[in-house]
């Protein structure tokens, strides 16, 4: 039976598709660094090549990139790559003989469950988005239902998401652990290229995808920004909707008011310059960027989308929630904040409390307790 060493040093393997960028990738990288700093043996495996990494990792982490991603070259090639994403991690993980394996995101979760079948190695899988709202092919929805009950534990980020997981897995195996947030580092330039250096700034951040609702935000800004020429909107991130959003900005004649400067390593320099942070998502898992903005002491405005924002923001106390996908409600609330400096200050004075409620040490203690309880106990 696999067990924890007498020294208390854990042998932990983490696996995810890529570290190119995104909330799940950022959190998993930070978890790896946390355990590495505490003397555990940490191996982080991705299907992607390690040269694609966006987030920094500690020197003590064994980083394995399988280089199994790339453009689709037909069904036979896709099938071969899928098999390699199962066989290669199985061989590597068996050789590492870990106390625990932790997998992030639904596709990697399913592949890793199959890879570890029959090995006796305990596996914890974690969904990092809203499992009821993601537009997944039916085969992956079916695979989750069949495979998740075979894991040692399933980690969700909110109680609402955990309720979904309990429909397909033993309730005792389902755990709620939110994302954590760290205090601002205070590092980085105050001036960031690609955004206005004067006037007031509204900031949003995330992948440029339909999920994030940046089209809704741009439309809302157009409705209330015409008589507020000293306000600009910057949306940080990259994604497949860049062209769509640029066309929308052009159609609304906002090319000198709305900016898409791309992806950044750290949000801090821009958040430090910002007056308001907005999360406009249609759905979420547990939005890191909202936590980061609040940790910086910004007034925040968010759609009350499923799931996450309603678990973070205490309505009217440390932030504002508006009905999901309601452009006019978003415009009204944003306009009111832009016009009321006192209200912005009141919300900002309370938003930093997320560092207490969702601090890194408190959240990671929950992970520590979970892996300690599961190490050495196969599904």
C-alpha positions as CSV (number, residue, x, y, z in Angstrom):
1,X,0.0,0.0,0.0
2,X,1.2,3.5,-0.8
3,X,1.9,5.6,2.3
4,X,3.3,8.9,3.5
5,X,7.0,8.7,4.5
6,X,7.9,8.7,8.2
7,X,9.4,12.2,7.8
8,X,6.0,13.6,6.8
9,X,7.4,14.4,3.3
10,X,4.7,13.8,0.7
11,X,5.4,12.6,-2.9
12,X,2.8,14.6,-4.8
13,X,2.1,14.4,-8.6
14,X,0.0,17.2,-10.2
15,X,-1.3,16.8,-13.8
16,X,-3.0,19.3,-16.1
17,X,-3.2,19.7,-19.9
18,X,-1.1,22.9,-20.1
19,X,0.4,25.8,-18.2
20,X,-0.1,28.3,-21.0
21,X,-2.4,30.5,-19.0
22,X,-5.7,30.6,-17.3
23,X,-7.1,30.4,-13.8
24,X,-6.8,26.6,-13.3
25,X,-3.2,26.7,-14.5
26,X,-2.3,29.6,-12.3
27,X,-3.8,28.0,-9.2
28,X,-2.2,24.6,-9.9
29,X,1.2,26.3,-10.4
30,X,0.8,28.1,-7.1
31,X,-0.2,24.9,-5.3
32,X,2.9,23.2,-6.7
33,X,5.1,26.1,-5.4
34,X,3.4,26.0,-2.0
35,X,4.2,22.3,-1.5
36,X,7.7,22.6,-2.9
37,X,8.5,25.4,-0.5
38,X,7.4,23.1,2.4
39,X,9.8,20.4,1.5
40,X,7.5,18.0,-0.3
41,X,8.5,16.2,-3.5
42,X,6.4,17.7,-6.2
43,X,6.2,16.6,-9.9
44,X,4.0,18.6,-12.3
45,X,3.1,16.9,-15.6
46,X,1.4,18.5,-18.6
47,X,0.3,17.1,-21.9
48,X,1.8,20.3,-23.4
49,X,5.5,21.0,-23.8
50,X,7.1,22.8,-20.9
51,X,8.4,25.5,-23.3
52,X,4.8,26.7,-23.4
53,X,4.6,27.5,-19.7
54,X,3.4,30.9,-18.7
55,X,3.5,30.6,-14.9
56,X,6.8,30.3,-12.9
57,X,7.6,27.2,-10.9
58,X,10.0,26.6,-8.0
59,X,13.4,25.2,-8.6
60,X,12.6,22.0,-6.6
61,X,9.7,21.0,-8.8
62,X,10.2,18.2,-11.2
63,X,8.5,19.5,-14.4
64,X,7.6,17.0,-17.1
65,X,6.1,18.2,-20.4
66,X,4.9,15.4,-22.7
67,X,4.6,17.6,-25.8
68,X,1.4,15.8,-26.9
69,X,-0.6,18.8,-28.0
70,X,-0.8,20.5,-31.3
71,X,-3.0,21.0,-34.4
72,X,-5.4,18.2,-35.2
73,X,-4.2,16.1,-38.2
74,X,-7.2,13.8,-38.6
75,X,-9.1,11.2,-36.6
76,X,-6.3,8.6,-36.5
77,X,-3.8,11.2,-35.2
78,X,-6.2,12.4,-32.6
79,X,-6.9,8.9,-31.4
80,X,-3.1,8.2,-31.2
81,X,-2.6,11.4,-29.1
82,X,-5.4,10.5,-26.8
83,X,-3.9,7.1,-26.2
84,X,-0.6,8.6,-25.5
85,X,-2.1,11.0,-23.0
86,X,-3.2,7.9,-21.1
87,X,-0.2,5.6,-21.5
88,X,2.6,8.1,-21.0
89,X,1.3,9.5,-17.7
90,X,0.5,6.0,-16.5
91,X,4.1,4.9,-17.1
92,X,5.6,8.0,-15.5
93,X,3.3,8.1,-12.5
94,X,3.9,4.4,-11.7
95,X,7.6,5.0,-11.8
96,X,7.3,8.0,-9.4
97,X,5.2,5.9,-7.0
98,X,3.5,9.0,-5.5
99,X,1.5,9.2,-2.3
100,X,-1.2,11.1,-4.2
101,X,-2.1,12.4,-7.7
102,X,-4.1,15.5,-8.2
103,X,-5.6,16.3,-11.7
104,X,-7.2,19.5,-12.8
105,X,-9.9,20.1,-15.6
106,X,-12.4,17.6,-16.9
107,X,-10.6,16.2,-19.9
108,X,-7.3,15.6,-18.1
109,X,-9.3,14.2,-15.2
110,X,-11.0,11.6,-17.3
111,X,-7.8,10.6,-19.1
112,X,-5.9,10.3,-15.7
113,X,-8.6,8.2,-14.1
114,X,-8.2,5.7,-17.0
115,X,-4.4,6.0,-16.9
116,X,-4.3,5.0,-13.2
117,X,-6.9,2.2,-13.3
118,X,-5.5,-0.9,-11.6
119,X,-2.4,0.9,-10.2
120,X,-3.7,1.4,-6.6
121,X,-2.5,5.0,-6.7
122,X,-5.0,7.4,-5.1
123,X,-6.3,10.2,-7.4
124,X,-8.1,13.4,-6.6
125,X,-9.8,15.2,-9.5
126,X,-10.9,18.8,-9.5
127,X,-13.4,20.6,-11.8
128,X,-12.3,24.2,-12.3
129,X,-15.3,25.6,-14.1
130,X,-19.1,25.4,-13.9
131,X,-19.8,21.8,-14.8
132,X,-23.4,22.6,-15.7
133,X,-22.7,25.5,-18.0
134,X,-19.7,24.3,-20.0
135,X,-20.5,23.3,-23.5
136,X,-19.0,19.8,-23.6
137,X,-19.3,17.1,-26.2
138,X,-21.7,14.4,-24.9
139,X,-18.8,11.9,-24.8
140,X,-17.0,13.9,-22.1
141,X,-20.2,14.4,-20.1
142,X,-20.8,10.7,-20.2
143,X,-17.1,10.0,-19.2
144,X,-17.4,12.1,-16.1
145,X,-20.5,10.3,-14.9
146,X,-18.8,6.9,-15.5
147,X,-15.3,7.7,-14.2
148,X,-15.6,10.3,-11.4
149,X,-17.1,7.7,-8.9
150,X,-13.8,5.7,-9.3
151,X,-11.6,8.5,-7.8
152,X,-10.4,8.9,-4.2
153,X,-12.0,12.4,-4.1
154,X,-13.6,15.0,-6.3
155,X,-12.9,18.7,-5.4
156,X,-15.3,21.4,-6.5
157,X,-14.9,25.1,-5.8
158,X,-18.3,26.0,-4.5
159,X,-21.1,24.2,-2.6
160,X,-23.4,24.6,-5.6
161,X,-20.9,22.8,-7.9
162,X,-20.4,20.2,-5.2
163,X,-24.1,19.5,-5.3
164,X,-23.7,18.6,-9.0
165,X,-20.8,16.3,-8.2
166,X,-22.8,14.5,-5.5
167,X,-25.2,13.4,-8.2
168,X,-22.6,11.3,-9.9
169,X,-20.1,10.4,-7.1
170,X,-20.4,9.3,-3.5
171,X,-21.1,12.3,-1.4
172,X,-18.4,11.5,1.1
173,X,-15.8,11.8,-1.7
174,X,-16.9,15.2,-2.8
175,X,-15.2,18.2,-1.2
176,X,-15.5,22.0,-1.6
177,X,-12.2,23.9,-1.7
178,X,-12.3,27.4,-3.1
179,X,-9.5,29.2,-4.9
180,X,-7.1,31.2,-2.7
181,X,-5.7,34.7,-3.1
182,X,-2.3,36.1,-2.1
183,X,-1.5,39.6,-0.9
184,X,-0.3,42.0,-3.6
185,X,3.4,41.8,-4.1
186,X,3.9,45.5,-4.6
187,X,6.1,44.8,-7.5
188,X,5.7,45.8,-11.2
189,X,5.6,49.0,-13.1
190,X,2.9,51.6,-12.4
191,X,2.7,52.3,-16.1
192,X,1.7,49.5,-18.4
193,X,1.9,49.7,-22.2
194,X,-1.3,49.6,-24.2
195,X,-3.6,51.4,-21.7
196,X,-4.4,55.1,-21.1
197,X,-2.1,56.8,-18.7
198,X,-4.5,59.5,-17.7
199,X,-8.1,59.7,-16.6
200,X,-10.1,56.9,-14.8
201,X,-9.8,53.3,-15.7
202,X,-12.2,50.3,-15.6
203,X,-10.4,46.9,-15.8
204,X,-11.6,43.4,-16.7
205,X,-9.5,40.3,-17.3
206,X,-9.8,36.8,-18.5
207,X,-9.7,34.6,-21.7
208,X,-11.4,36.4,-24.6
209,X,-14.2,33.8,-24.9
210,X,-18.0,33.8,-24.9
211,X,-18.0,32.6,-21.3
212,X,-16.3,35.8,-20.0
213,X,-19.1,38.1,-21.4
214,X,-16.7,40.9,-22.5
215,X,-19.2,41.6,-25.3
216,X,-21.8,42.4,-22.6
217,X,-19.3,44.7,-20.8
218,X,-18.4,46.6,-23.9
219,X,-22.0,47.1,-24.8
220,X,-22.8,48.2,-21.2
221,X,-19.9,50.7,-21.3
222,X,-21.1,52.1,-24.6
223,X,-24.5,52.9,-23.0
224,X,-23.1,54.9,-20.1
225,X,-19.7,56.0,-21.2
226,X,-20.6,58.6,-23.8
227,X,-20.8,61.5,-21.4
228,X,-17.8,60.3,-19.3
229,X,-14.9,61.0,-21.6
230,X,-12.3,60.7,-18.9
231,X,-13.1,57.0,-18.3
232,X,-11.6,54.1,-20.3
233,X,-12.1,50.3,-20.3
234,X,-9.2,47.9,-20.6
235,X,-9.8,44.1,-21.0
236,X,-6.7,42.0,-20.4
237,X,-6.3,38.5,-21.9
238,X,-6.2,36.6,-25.1
239,X,-8.6,34.1,-26.8
240,X,-10.6,33.2,-29.9
241,X,-13.1,36.1,-29.5
242,X,-10.5,38.8,-30.0
243,X,-11.7,39.5,-33.5
244,X,-15.4,39.6,-32.5
245,X,-14.6,42.0,-29.7
246,X,-12.5,44.3,-31.9
247,X,-15.3,44.4,-34.4
248,X,-17.8,45.3,-31.6
249,X,-15.5,48.1,-30.4
250,X,-15.2,49.4,-33.9
251,X,-19.0,49.2,-34.5
252,X,-19.7,51.2,-31.3
253,X,-17.0,53.7,-32.1
254,X,-15.1,53.0,-28.9
255,X,-11.6,52.4,-30.4
256,X,-10.2,55.3,-28.3
257,X,-12.0,54.2,-25.1
258,X,-11.8,50.4,-25.0
259,X,-8.5,48.6,-25.2
260,X,-7.4,44.9,-25.6
261,X,-3.7,44.9,-24.7
262,X,-3.4,41.2,-24.5
263,X,-2.3,38.8,-21.8
264,X,-0.1,39.8,-18.8
265,X,2.1,37.9,-16.4
266,X,0.7,39.9,-13.5
267,X,-2.5,42.0,-13.1
268,X,-1.0,44.1,-10.3
269,X,0.4,47.0,-12.4
270,X,-2.9,47.5,-14.2
271,X,-5.1,47.0,-11.1
272,X,-2.9,49.5,-9.2
273,X,-3.9,52.1,-11.8
274,X,-7.6,51.1,-12.0
275,X,-10.6,52.7,-10.4
276,X,-13.1,49.8,-10.8
277,X,-12.8,46.1,-11.6
278,X,-15.7,44.4,-13.5
279,X,-16.3,40.7,-13.9
280,X,-18.9,40.2,-16.7
281,X,-18.9,36.4,-17.0
282,X,-21.9,34.3,-18.2
283,X,-20.6,31.5,-15.9
284,X,-17.6,30.8,-13.8
285,X,-16.0,28.2,-11.6
286,X,-14.4,30.5,-8.9
287,X,-13.0,33.6,-10.5
288,X,-9.4,34.2,-9.5
289,X,-9.3,37.7,-11.1
290,X,-12.2,38.8,-8.8
291,X,-10.3,37.7,-5.8
292,X,-7.1,39.5,-7.0
293,X,-8.9,42.7,-7.7
294,X,-10.5,42.7,-4.2
295,X,-7.1,41.9,-2.6
296,X,-5.8,45.0,-4.3
297,X,-8.5,47.0,-2.5
298,X,-10.5,47.8,-5.6
299,X,-14.3,48.4,-5.8
300,X,-15.7,45.5,-7.8
301,X,-18.8,44.9,-9.8
302,X,-19.8,41.4,-11.1
303,X,-22.5,39.5,-12.8
304,X,-24.2,37.1,-10.3
305,X,-23.4,34.2,-12.6
306,X,-23.2,30.6,-11.6
307,X,-20.9,29.9,-9.8
308,X,-18.4,31.9,-7.7
309,X,-19.1,35.6,-7.6
310,X,-22.0,35.2,-5.1
311,X,-19.7,33.2,-2.9
312,X,-17.0,35.9,-2.9
313,X,-18.9,39.2,-2.9
314,X,-21.1,40.2,0.0
315,X,-23.7,42.2,-1.9
316,X,-23.5,45.9,-1.2
317,X,-20.9,45.4,1.5
318,X,-17.6,44.7,-0.3
319,X,-18.9,44.6,-3.9
320,X,-21.9,44.8,-6.2
321,X,-23.7,41.9,-7.9
322,X,-26.0,42.4,-10.9
323,X,-28.3,39.9,-12.6
324,X,-26.5,37.6,-15.0
325,X,-26.3,38.7,-18.7
326,X,-28.4,41.8,-18.0
327,X,-26.6,44.5,-20.0
328,X,-28.8,47.3,-18.8
329,X,-28.4,46.3,-15.2
330,X,-24.6,46.1,-15.7
331,X,-24.6,49.5,-17.4
332,X,-26.7,51.1,-14.6
333,X,-24.5,49.8,-11.8
334,X,-21.3,50.6,-13.6
335,X,-22.5,54.1,-14.3
336,X,-23.5,54.7,-10.7
337,X,-20.0,53.6,-9.5
338,X,-18.3,55.8,-12.1
339,X,-20.3,58.8,-10.8
340,X,-19.9,58.1,-7.0
341,X,-16.3,58.3,-5.8
342,X,-17.5,58.0,-2.2
343,X,-19.2,54.7,-2.9
344,X,-16.1,53.4,-4.7
345,X,-14.1,54.3,-1.6
346,X,-16.5,52.6,0.7
347,X,-16.5,49.3,-1.2
348,X,-12.7,49.5,-1.7
349,X,-12.2,49.8,2.1
350,X,-13.9,46.5,2.6
351,X,-12.9,44.4,-0.4
352,X,-9.5,43.5,1.0
353,X,-11.2,41.2,3.5
354,X,-10.9,38.4,0.9
355,X,-7.4,38.0,2.1
356,X,-8.8,36.7,5.4
357,X,-11.7,34.7,3.9
358,X,-9.8,33.2,1.0
359,X,-6.2,33.4,2.2
360,X,-3.6,31.0,0.7
361,X,-2.6,29.3,4.0
362,X,-6.2,28.8,5.1
363,X,-7.2,27.2,1.7
364,X,-4.1,25.1,1.4
365,X,-4.6,23.7,4.9
366,X,-7.8,22.2,3.5
367,X,-5.9,20.7,0.6
368,X,-3.3,19.3,3.1
369,X,-6.0,17.7,5.2
370,X,-7.6,16.2,2.1
371,X,-4.4,14.6,0.7
372,X,-3.3,13.4,4.1
373,X,-6.6,11.6,4.5
374,X,-6.5,10.1,1.0
375,X,-2.8,9.2,0.6
376,X,-2.4,5.4,0.7
377,X,-6.1,4.8,0.1
378,X,-6.8,3.9,-3.5
379,X,-10.3,4.3,-5.0
